[in-house]
Amino acid sequence: MLLTPLIALLAALPALAEQAVLAQEPWQAKYGGTPDLTFSGVAGFGRLPHAVCLDEPGRGFDVAVLGMPFDTTVSYRPGARFGPHGIRTGSRRIGPARSFIYGWGFSPAQDSGLDIIDCNDVPVSPYDPALAIDEMQVAYQTLLARPVSTPDAKFTRHLAKDGKEHPRLLTLGGDHTIVLPILGALSEVYGPITVLHFDAHLDTWNGHELGGAHTEQHKVTHGTFFWKAHELGYINNATSAHAGIRTRLSSMADLLHDEAVGFRVFSTDDIDELGADGVASALKKRLGNGPVYLSFDIDTIDPSMAPATGTPESGGWTTREVKRIVRGLHGLNIVGADIVEVSPAYDTNAELTTMAAADLAMEFLALMTSKDGPIPASKKGVLNPELKAKLAKAEAAKAAARDEL
């Protein structure tokens, strides 16, 4: 009978010896647990937990950041394949402990109670656009089918055709064509999708006319993908909208075609009359209560603030105006979002564009995860009493927990 505990002790000796060695290591003894600094560590988005989700079958989550480094359907300057890496690098000053957003009074990572992770990139072919589009759609389908980590979350189940809660993705592009396979995957789960499209350009041009029609794939570019999505039945034609449009057109016929594809246009100039809150209100009225996909081309922002993009247009909105509009969109049923067309090679030495894109990505995460909506931390010099009360309650709970110990 004495042999059994003796055998167990002998079996445990190697592990105990290893622990003893680790305990004696100088770094662990003196500096163990030191967190990464803002300029160190692996460049995942906002220092979120990281997983190669496509290689980990069954890995669940509630919301994930996903890169799609694809740019082989651009019409002018290439380089958006480096967008996911650039945006992640632009987010290096963000972290779970430093993700409280002033205008929301809320931290997606700390306050939502949701499992938010970085799912790495989709390995996209740079040689064959048709193959790449299929890779992106299959990847998105795969991740949409993953289990959520918070079963009692109620963000999408009332929208999904199967009545189940599905995870949501914030995708980092990549050129704007990535939205075609994304809408294909989303429409399988939710039916035709309402699209909120922030952009300087319409992106609904007829593929038979723009660039020619030498092959079927030739018709699909970052300026025609919404037309193709409309042709395939992915888009809700009665509720979708553009915001920030200001590009030159061939003629008024472009806008008539755009209307036939299913979009209503809110131009950059509309903010002068409506203000940011008015633009948000008009968009919400158009978009309705169905499943909404938010697609954001970085060229929505004026190139003085975000120059690193393939087709820049002067006269855009400021980052502050866009943030105000986004905060006014709370209440929409966002089933997915993206930031696209960031081409870091054209950025300034100050990395203005990638930092702006990372900041906007945080705004989108807040929009997707906040149940209460934006509660600004202060107004007109006065700290928000609601947030002060919440903090006091949380601190009291922590103190009570310490006392129990």
ZIUR-V653813 format. One record per residue. N is the residue number from 0. RES is the residue in one letter. SS is DSSP state (h for helix, s for strand, l for the rest). PHI is phi in radians with two decimals (none if undefined). OMEGA is omega in degrees with one decimal (999 if undefined). Layout:
n=N res=RES ss=SS phi=PHI omega=OMEGA
n=N res=RES ss=SS phi=PHI omega=OMEGA
This chain:
n=0 res=M ss=l phi=none omega=-179.8
n=1 res=L ss=h phi=-1.25 omega=-177.9
n=2 res=L ss=h phi=-1.18 omega=-175.0
n=3 res=T ss=h phi=-1.09 omega=177.8
n=4 res=P ss=h phi=-1.14 omega=178.5
n=5 res=L ss=h phi=-1.14 omega=178.2
n=6 res=I ss=h phi=-1.10 omega=179.3
n=7 res=A ss=h phi=-1.09 omega=179.3
n=8 res=L ss=h phi=-1.13 omega=179.2
n=9 res=L ss=h phi=-1.09 omega=179.7
n=10 res=A ss=h phi=-1.15 omega=-177.4
n=11 res=A ss=h phi=-1.46 omega=-175.0
n=12 res=L ss=h phi=-1.02 omega=179.4
n=13 res=P ss=h phi=-1.02 omega=179.8
n=14 res=A ss=h phi=-1.13 omega=178.8
n=15 res=L ss=h phi=-1.13 omega=178.7
n=16 res=A ss=h phi=-1.12 omega=179.6
n=17 res=E ss=h phi=-1.12 omega=178.2
n=18 res=Q ss=h phi=-1.08 omega=180.0
n=19 res=A ss=h phi=-1.12 omega=178.8
n=20 res=V ss=h phi=-1.12 omega=-179.8
n=21 res=L ss=h phi=-1.07 omega=-178.5
n=22 res=A ss=h phi=-1.13 omega=-176.6
n=23 res=Q ss=h phi=-1.63 omega=-178.6
n=24 res=E ss=l phi=-1.15 omega=-174.5
n=25 res=P ss=h phi=-1.02 omega=-177.0
n=26 res=W ss=h phi=-1.10 omega=-178.9
n=27 res=Q ss=h phi=-1.09 omega=-178.2
n=28 res=A ss=h phi=-1.18 omega=-172.1
n=29 res=K ss=h phi=-1.80 omega=-173.1
n=30 res=Y ss=h phi=-2.24 omega=-176.6
n=31 res=G ss=l phi=-0.97 omega=178.9
n=32 res=G ss=l phi=1.53 omega=178.2
n=33 res=T ss=l phi=-1.11 omega=-178.0
n=34 res=P ss=l phi=-1.30 omega=174.0
n=35 res=D ss=l phi=-1.09 omega=174.3
n=36 res=L ss=l phi=-1.52 omega=-176.6
n=37 res=T ss=l phi=-1.11 omega=-176.8
n=38 res=F ss=l phi=-1.89 omega=-179.3
n=39 res=S ss=l phi=-2.21 omega=178.0
n=40 res=G ss=l phi=1.59 omega=179.3
n=41 res=V ss=l phi=-1.31 omega=-173.1
n=42 res=A ss=l phi=-1.51 omega=166.0
n=43 res=G ss=l phi=-1.42 omega=-177.7
n=44 res=F ss=h phi=-1.25 omega=174.6
n=45 res=G ss=h phi=0.95 omega=-179.5
n=46 res=R ss=h phi=0.98 omega=174.3
n=47 res=L ss=l phi=-1.22 omega=171.5
n=48 res=P ss=s phi=-0.95 omega=-171.9
n=49 res=H ss=s phi=-2.02 omega=175.3
n=50 res=A ss=l phi=-2.58 omega=171.8
n=51 res=V ss=l phi=-1.53 omega=-165.3
n=52 res=C ss=h phi=-1.05 omega=-177.4
n=53 res=L ss=h phi=-1.18 omega=178.0
n=54 res=D ss=h phi=-1.72 omega=180.0
n=55 res=E ss=l phi=-2.16 omega=-176.8
n=56 res=P ss=l phi=-0.93 omega=178.4
n=57 res=G ss=l phi=1.49 omega=-179.9
n=58 res=R ss=l phi=-1.14 omega=-177.5
n=59 res=G ss=l phi=-1.59 omega=177.3
n=60 res=F ss=l phi=-2.97 omega=175.0
n=61 res=D ss=l phi=-1.71 omega=178.4
n=62 res=V ss=s phi=-2.39 omega=179.9
n=63 res=A ss=s phi=-2.38 omega=168.4
n=64 res=V ss=s phi=-1.57 omega=-177.1
n=65 res=L ss=s phi=-2.38 omega=177.4
n=66 res=G ss=s phi=-1.59 omega=172.4
n=67 res=M ss=s phi=-2.24 omega=-174.0
n=68 res=P ss=l phi=-1.42 omega=-173.5
n=69 res=F ss=l phi=-2.18 omega=177.0
n=70 res=D ss=l phi=-2.65 omega=-174.9
n=71 res=T ss=l phi=-1.63 omega=174.3
n=72 res=T ss=l phi=-2.18 omega=-180.0
n=73 res=V ss=l phi=-1.41 omega=-177.2
n=74 res=S ss=l phi=-1.84 omega=-177.0
n=75 res=Y ss=l phi=-2.36 omega=-174.8
n=76 res=R ss=l phi=-1.50 omega=177.3
n=77 res=P ss=l phi=-1.45 omega=174.7
n=78 res=G ss=l phi=2.16 omega=-178.7
n=79 res=A ss=h phi=-1.21 omega=175.4
n=80 res=R ss=h phi=-1.09 omega=177.5
n=81 res=F ss=h phi=-1.58 omega=-179.0
n=82 res=G ss=h phi=-1.05 omega=-179.5
n=83 res=P ss=h phi=-0.99 omega=178.9
n=84 res=H ss=h phi=-1.12 omega=-178.7
n=85 res=G ss=h phi=-1.11 omega=-179.2
n=86 res=I ss=h phi=-1.18 omega=176.9
n=87 res=R ss=h phi=-1.08 omega=177.7
n=88 res=T ss=h phi=-1.11 omega=177.5
n=89 res=G ss=h phi=-1.13 omega=-178.9
n=90 res=S ss=l phi=-1.66 omega=-169.5
n=91 res=R ss=l phi=-1.20 omega=175.6
n=92 res=R ss=l phi=-1.52 omega=177.3
n=93 res=I ss=l phi=-1.66 omega=175.0
n=94 res=G ss=l phi=-2.75 omega=-179.9
n=95 res=P ss=h phi=-0.90 omega=-179.9
n=96 res=A ss=h phi=-1.50 omega=178.9
n=97 res=R ss=h phi=-2.42 omega=-177.1
n=98 res=S ss=l phi=-2.15 omega=176.2
n=99 res=F ss=s phi=-1.25 omega=-175.2
n=100 res=I ss=s phi=-1.68 omega=-172.0
n=101 res=Y ss=l phi=-0.96 omega=-175.8
n=102 res=G ss=l phi=-1.27 omega=177.6
n=103 res=W ss=l phi=-1.74 omega=-172.9
n=104 res=G ss=l phi=1.07 omega=-165.1
n=105 res=F ss=s phi=-2.82 omega=173.1
n=106 res=S ss=s phi=-2.03 omega=178.5
n=107 res=P ss=h phi=-0.97 omega=-176.4
n=108 res=A ss=h phi=-1.27 omega=-173.1
n=109 res=Q ss=h phi=-1.64 omega=-167.4
n=110 res=D ss=h phi=-1.88 omega=-173.7
n=111 res=S ss=l phi=-1.36 omega=-174.7
n=112 res=G ss=l phi=1.29 omega=-177.9
n=113 res=L ss=l phi=-1.80 omega=176.8
n=114 res=D ss=l phi=-1.54 omega=-177.7
n=115 res=I ss=s phi=-1.96 omega=-175.0
n=116 res=I ss=s phi=-2.36 omega=170.2
n=117 res=D ss=s phi=-1.77 omega=-175.5
n=118 res=C ss=s phi=-1.62 omega=178.7
n=119 res=N ss=s phi=1.23 omega=-177.7
n=120 res=D ss=s phi=-1.94 omega=166.9
n=121 res=V ss=s phi=-1.41 omega=176.9
n=122 res=P ss=l phi=-1.28 omega=-170.2
n=123 res=V ss=l phi=-1.78 omega=177.4
n=124 res=S ss=l phi=-1.14 omega=174.9
n=125 res=P ss=l phi=-1.57 omega=-172.2
n=126 res=Y ss=l phi=-1.88 omega=-171.5
n=127 res=D ss=l phi=-2.33 omega=-177.4
n=128 res=P ss=h phi=-1.02 omega=-179.8
n=129 res=A ss=h phi=-1.11 omega=177.1
n=130 res=L ss=h phi=-1.10 omega=-178.5
n=131 res=A ss=h phi=-1.07 omega=179.1
n=132 res=I ss=h phi=-1.09 omega=177.6
n=133 res=D ss=h phi=-1.16 omega=178.3
n=134 res=E ss=h phi=-1.03 omega=-178.3
n=135 res=M ss=h phi=-1.17 omega=-179.7
n=136 res=Q ss=h phi=-1.18 omega=178.8
n=137 res=V ss=h phi=-1.12 omega=178.3
n=138 res=A ss=h phi=-1.08 omega=-178.4
n=139 res=Y ss=h phi=-1.16 omega=176.1
n=140 res=Q ss=h phi=-1.01 omega=-178.3
n=141 res=T ss=h phi=-1.05 omega=-176.2
n=142 res=L ss=h phi=-1.30 omega=175.6
n=143 res=L ss=h phi=-1.11 omega=-178.3
n=144 res=A ss=l phi=-1.50 omega=-179.6
n=145 res=R ss=l phi=-1.22 omega=177.3
n=146 res=P ss=l phi=-1.25 omega=173.2
n=147 res=V ss=l phi=-1.40 omega=-179.8
n=148 res=S ss=l phi=-1.47 omega=-178.5
n=149 res=T ss=l phi=-2.04 omega=-171.7
n=150 res=P ss=l phi=-1.04 omega=-177.9
n=151 res=D ss=l phi=-1.54 omega=174.1
n=152 res=A ss=l phi=-1.16 omega=-176.5
n=153 res=K ss=l phi=-2.28 omega=179.1
n=154 res=F ss=l phi=-1.77 omega=-170.3
n=155 res=T ss=l phi=-2.21 omega=-170.8
n=156 res=R ss=l phi=-1.10 omega=179.7
n=157 res=H ss=l phi=-1.32 omega=179.7
n=158 res=L ss=l phi=-1.81 omega=-174.0
n=159 res=A ss=l phi=-1.29 omega=179.8
n=160 res=K ss=l phi=-1.13 omega=-179.4
n=161 res=D ss=l phi=-1.60 omega=178.2
n=162 res=G ss=l phi=1.24 omega=-178.1
n=163 res=K ss=l phi=-1.83 omega=174.3
n=164 res=E ss=l phi=-1.39 omega=179.6
n=165 res=H ss=l phi=-2.01 omega=175.5
n=166 res=P ss=l phi=-1.17 omega=-179.2
n=167 res=R ss=s phi=-2.19 omega=-174.1
n=168 res=L ss=s phi=-2.15 omega=167.1
n=169 res=L ss=s phi=-1.85 omega=-172.7
n=170 res=T ss=s phi=-1.71 omega=176.0
n=171 res=L ss=s phi=-1.81 omega=177.3
n=172 res=G ss=s phi=-1.58 omega=17.1
n=173 res=G ss=l phi=1.39 omega=174.2
n=174 res=D ss=l phi=-1.38 omega=-167.3
n=175 res=H ss=l phi=-1.22 omega=179.1
n=176 res=T ss=l phi=-1.11 omega=177.9
n=177 res=I ss=h phi=-1.01 omega=-177.4
n=178 res=V ss=h phi=-1.23 omega=179.2
n=179 res=L ss=h phi=-1.06 omega=177.7
n=180 res=P ss=h phi=-1.16 omega=177.8
n=181 res=I ss=h phi=-1.12 omega=178.9
n=182 res=L ss=h phi=-1.12 omega=176.3
n=183 res=G ss=h phi=-1.06 omega=179.9
n=184 res=A ss=h phi=-1.21 omega=-178.9
n=185 res=L ss=h phi=-1.13 omega=-177.8
n=186 res=S ss=h phi=-1.15 omega=176.1
n=187 res=E ss=h phi=-1.17 omega=-178.3
n=188 res=V ss=h phi=-1.55 omega=-170.8
n=189 res=Y ss=h phi=-2.01 omega=-170.0
n=190 res=G ss=l phi=1.46 omega=-178.2
n=191 res=P ss=l phi=-0.96 omega=-171.4
n=192 res=I ss=s phi=-1.76 omega=168.7
n=193 res=T ss=s phi=-1.34 omega=-176.8
n=194 res=V ss=s phi=-1.92 omega=168.5
n=195 res=L ss=s phi=-1.84 omega=-169.3
n=196 res=H ss=s phi=-1.99 omega=173.1
n=197 res=F ss=s phi=-1.54 omega=-175.6
n=198 res=D ss=l phi=-3.01 omega=169.4
n=199 res=A ss=l phi=-1.41 omega=-173.1
n=200 res=H ss=l phi=-2.13 omega=-176.7
n=201 res=L ss=l phi=-1.26 omega=-178.6
n=202 res=D ss=l phi=1.10 omega=177.9
n=203 res=T ss=l phi=-2.06 omega=-176.4
n=204 res=W ss=l phi=-1.10 omega=-178.8
n=205 res=N ss=l phi=-1.21 omega=-177.8
n=206 res=G ss=l phi=-1.13 omega=176.4
n=207 res=H ss=l phi=-1.26 omega=-173.9
n=208 res=E ss=l phi=-1.88 omega=-177.3
n=209 res=L ss=l phi=-1.55 omega=178.4
n=210 res=G ss=l phi=1.50 omega=179.4
n=211 res=G ss=l phi=1.54 omega=-176.7
n=212 res=A ss=l phi=-2.38 omega=-176.7
n=213 res=H ss=l phi=-1.15 omega=176.3
n=214 res=T ss=l phi=-2.44 omega=177.3
n=215 res=E ss=l phi=-1.09 omega=-178.8
n=216 res=Q ss=h phi=-1.18 omega=-180.0
n=217 res=H ss=h phi=-1.10 omega=-178.7
n=218 res=K ss=h phi=-1.37 omega=-175.2
n=219 res=V ss=l phi=-1.80 omega=178.6
n=220 res=T ss=l phi=-2.34 omega=177.8
n=221 res=H ss=l phi=-1.30 omega=173.9
n=222 res=G ss=l phi=-1.93 omega=-177.4
n=223 res=T ss=l phi=-2.19 omega=-168.9
n=224 res=F ss=h phi=-1.11 omega=177.6
n=225 res=F ss=h phi=-1.21 omega=173.9
n=226 res=W ss=h phi=-1.03 omega=-180.0
n=227 res=K ss=h phi=-1.13 omega=178.4
n=228 res=A ss=h phi=-1.10 omega=175.6
n=229 res=H ss=h phi=-1.11 omega=179.6
n=230 res=E ss=h phi=-1.07 omega=-178.2
n=231 res=L ss=l phi=-1.52 omega=177.2
n=232 res=G ss=l phi=1.40 omega=-177.8
n=233 res=Y ss=l phi=-1.43 omega=-168.5
n=234 res=I ss=s phi=-1.90 omega=170.0
n=235 res=N ss=l phi=-1.35 omega=-171.9
n=236 res=N ss=l phi=-1.36 omega=-175.7
n=237 res=A ss=l phi=-1.80 omega=-171.4
n=238 res=T ss=l phi=-2.35 omega=-174.3
n=239 res=S ss=s phi=-1.41 omega=-175.7
n=240 res=A ss=s phi=-2.63 omega=168.3
n=241 res=H ss=s phi=-1.74 omega=173.6
n=242 res=A ss=s phi=-2.46 omega=177.6
n=243 res=G ss=s phi=1.66 omega=-176.5
n=244 res=I ss=s phi=-1.16 omega=177.2
n=245 res=R ss=l phi=-2.76 omega=-175.7
n=246 res=T ss=l phi=-1.23 omega=169.5
n=247 res=R ss=l phi=-1.27 omega=-177.7
n=248 res=L ss=l phi=-2.11 omega=173.9
n=249 res=S ss=l phi=-1.21 omega=178.5
n=250 res=S ss=l phi=-3.03 omega=176.2
n=251 res=M ss=h phi=-1.07 omega=-179.9
n=252 res=A ss=h phi=-1.05 omega=177.7
n=253 res=D ss=h phi=-1.05 omega=-179.0
n=254 res=L ss=h phi=-1.26 omega=176.6
n=255 res=L ss=h phi=-1.15 omega=176.4
n=256 res=H ss=h phi=-1.13 omega=179.1
n=257 res=D ss=h phi=-1.04 omega=178.3
n=258 res=E ss=h phi=-1.11 omega=178.5
n=259 res=A ss=h phi=-1.17 omega=177.2
n=260 res=V ss=h phi=-1.23 omega=172.9
n=261 res=G ss=l phi=2.14 omega=-175.8
n=262 res=F ss=s phi=-1.88 omega=167.3
n=263 res=R ss=s phi=-1.93 omega=-172.7
n=264 res=V ss=s phi=-1.75 omega=167.4
n=265 res=F ss=s phi=-1.99 omega=-173.2
n=266 res=S ss=s phi=-1.47 omega=176.0
n=267 res=T ss=l phi=-0.99 omega=-175.8
n=268 res=D ss=l phi=-1.17 omega=-178.0
n=269 res=D ss=h phi=-1.07 omega=-179.5
n=270 res=I ss=h phi=-1.18 omega=-179.8
n=271 res=D ss=h phi=-1.15 omega=-179.7
n=272 res=E ss=h phi=-1.60 omega=-172.6
n=273 res=L ss=h phi=-1.61 omega=-169.9
n=274 res=G ss=h phi=1.31 omega=-177.8
n=275 res=A ss=h phi=-1.10 omega=-180.0
n=276 res=D ss=h phi=-1.13 omega=178.6
n=277 res=G ss=h phi=-1.18 omega=176.4
n=278 res=V ss=h phi=-1.10 omega=179.6
n=279 res=A ss=h phi=-1.06 omega=-179.5
n=280 res=S ss=h phi=-1.12 omega=179.4
n=281 res=A ss=h phi=-1.14 omega=177.8
n=282 res=L ss=h phi=-1.12 omega=-179.3
n=283 res=K ss=h phi=-1.07 omega=178.7
n=284 res=K ss=h phi=-1.09 omega=178.9
n=285 res=R ss=h phi=-1.23 omega=-169.7
n=286 res=L ss=h phi=-1.33 omega=174.4
n=287 res=G ss=l phi=1.34 omega=-170.8
n=288 res=N ss=l phi=-1.88 omega=-179.5
n=289 res=G ss=l phi=-1.45 omega=177.1
n=290 res=P ss=s phi=-1.18 omega=-175.2
n=291 res=V ss=s phi=-2.03 omega=171.3
n=292 res=Y ss=s phi=-1.89 omega=-179.2
n=293 res=L ss=s phi=-1.76 omega=179.5
n=294 res=S ss=s phi=-2.05 omega=-173.7
n=295 res=F ss=s phi=-2.16 omega=172.6
n=296 res=D ss=s phi=-1.48 omega=-176.5
n=297 res=I ss=h phi=-1.07 omega=178.5
n=298 res=D ss=h phi=-1.29 omega=167.9
n=299 res=T ss=h phi=-1.03 omega=-179.9
n=300 res=I ss=s phi=-1.32 omega=176.9
n=301 res=D ss=l phi=-1.02 omega=-177.0
n=302 res=P ss=l phi=-1.11 omega=173.5
n=303 res=S ss=l phi=-1.16 omega=-180.0
n=304 res=M ss=l phi=-1.89 omega=-178.8
n=305 res=A ss=l phi=-2.55 omega=-176.1
n=306 res=P ss=l phi=-1.35 omega=-169.9
n=307 res=A ss=l phi=-1.49 omega=178.5
n=308 res=T ss=s phi=-2.63 omega=-171.9
n=309 res=G ss=l phi=-1.36 omega=-177.1
n=310 res=T ss=l phi=-2.34 omega=-176.1
n=311 res=P ss=l phi=-1.20 omega=177.6
n=312 res=E ss=l phi=-2.35 omega=179.5
n=313 res=S ss=l phi=-1.25 omega=175.1
n=314 res=G ss=l phi=1.48 omega=-177.1
n=315 res=G ss=l phi=-1.48 omega=176.2
n=316 res=W ss=s phi=-1.27 omega=174.8
n=317 res=T ss=l phi=-1.46 omega=176.9
n=318 res=T ss=h phi=-1.10 omega=-180.0
n=319 res=R ss=h phi=-1.16 omega=178.4
n=320 res=E ss=h phi=-1.11 omega=-179.9
n=321 res=V ss=h phi=-1.13 omega=178.5
n=322 res=K ss=h phi=-1.05 omega=179.5
n=323 res=R ss=h phi=-1.12 omega=178.1
n=324 res=I ss=h phi=-1.11 omega=-177.9
n=325 res=V ss=h phi=-1.04 omega=179.5
n=326 res=R ss=h phi=-1.12 omega=177.8
n=327 res=G ss=l phi=-1.31 omega=-179.0
n=328 res=L ss=l phi=-1.59 omega=-179.5
n=329 res=H ss=l phi=-0.99 omega=-176.7
n=330 res=G ss=l phi=1.90 omega=173.7
n=331 res=L ss=l phi=-1.22 omega=178.5
n=332 res=N ss=s phi=-1.56 omega=-176.0
n=333 res=I ss=s phi=-1.38 omega=179.4
n=334 res=V ss=s phi=-1.77 omega=178.1
n=335 res=G ss=s phi=3.09 omega=-179.3
n=336 res=A ss=s phi=-2.71 omega=176.1
n=337 res=D ss=s phi=-2.65 omega=164.5
n=338 res=I ss=s phi=-2.26 omega=-172.5
n=339 res=V ss=s phi=-2.27 omega=173.0
n=340 res=E ss=l phi=1.17 omega=171.4
n=341 res=V ss=s phi=-1.47 omega=-180.0
n=342 res=S ss=l phi=-2.07 omega=-169.3
n=343 res=P ss=h phi=-1.00 omega=-177.5
n=344 res=A ss=h phi=-1.07 omega=-177.9
n=345 res=Y ss=h phi=-1.72 omega=-177.2
n=346 res=D ss=l phi=-1.38 omega=174.1
n=347 res=T ss=l phi=-1.38 omega=175.1
n=348 res=N ss=l phi=-1.07 omega=179.8
n=349 res=A ss=l phi=-1.43 omega=177.7
n=350 res=E ss=l phi=1.01 omega=-176.2
n=351 res=L ss=h phi=-1.05 omega=-172.1
n=352 res=T ss=h phi=-1.22 omega=-177.6
n=353 res=T ss=h phi=-1.17 omega=176.2
n=354 res=M ss=h phi=-1.20 omega=177.5
n=355 res=A ss=h phi=-1.09 omega=179.3
n=356 res=A ss=h phi=-1.10 omega=178.8
n=357 res=A ss=h phi=-1.13 omega=177.3
n=358 res=D ss=h phi=-1.07 omega=179.4
n=359 res=L ss=h phi=-1.17 omega=176.2
n=360 res=A ss=h phi=-1.04 omega=176.6
n=361 res=M ss=h phi=-1.14 omega=176.3
n=362 res=E ss=h phi=-1.07 omega=-179.7
n=363 res=F ss=h phi=-1.18 omega=176.2
n=364 res=L ss=h phi=-1.09 omega=176.9
n=365 res=A ss=h phi=-1.13 omega=178.4
n=366 res=L ss=h phi=-1.04 omega=-176.8
n=367 res=M ss=h phi=-1.41 omega=-170.8
n=368 res=T ss=h phi=-2.10 omega=-178.3
n=369 res=S ss=l phi=-1.41 omega=176.7
n=370 res=K ss=l phi=-1.60 omega=-176.7
n=371 res=D ss=l phi=-1.60 omega=-176.8
n=372 res=G ss=l phi=1.47 omega=-176.8
n=373 res=P ss=l phi=-1.18 omega=174.2
n=374 res=I ss=l phi=-2.19 omega=-173.8
n=375 res=P ss=l phi=-0.94 omega=-177.4
n=376 res=A ss=l phi=-1.11 omega=175.7
n=377 res=S ss=s phi=-2.70 omega=174.6
n=378 res=K ss=s phi=-2.47 omega=176.3
n=379 res=K ss=l phi=0.91 omega=174.9
n=380 res=G ss=l phi=1.48 omega=-177.8
n=381 res=V ss=s phi=-2.00 omega=177.4
n=382 res=L ss=s phi=-1.14 omega=-176.1
n=383 res=N ss=l phi=-1.15 omega=-177.5
n=384 res=P ss=h phi=-1.13 omega=179.0
n=385 res=E ss=h phi=-1.12 omega=179.2
n=386 res=L ss=h phi=-1.22 omega=176.5
n=387 res=K ss=h phi=-1.08 omega=179.4
n=388 res=A ss=h phi=-1.16 omega=177.8
n=389 res=K ss=h phi=-1.08 omega=-179.5
n=390 res=L ss=h phi=-1.13 omega=179.6
n=391 res=A ss=h phi=-1.08 omega=178.6
n=392 res=K ss=h phi=-1.12 omega=179.5
n=393 res=A ss=h phi=-1.14 omega=179.5
n=394 res=E ss=h phi=-1.15 omega=177.9
n=395 res=A ss=h phi=-1.13 omega=178.3
n=396 res=A ss=h phi=-1.13 omega=177.4
n=397 res=K ss=h phi=-1.10 omega=-179.7
n=398 res=A ss=h phi=-1.11 omega=178.6
n=399 res=A ss=h phi=-1.11 omega=178.9
n=400 res=A ss=h phi=-1.14 omega=178.2
n=401 res=R ss=h phi=-1.15 omega=-179.3
n=402 res=D ss=h phi=-1.12 omega=179.3
n=403 res=E ss=h phi=-1.15 omega=178.5
n=404 res=L ss=l phi=-1.28 omega=999
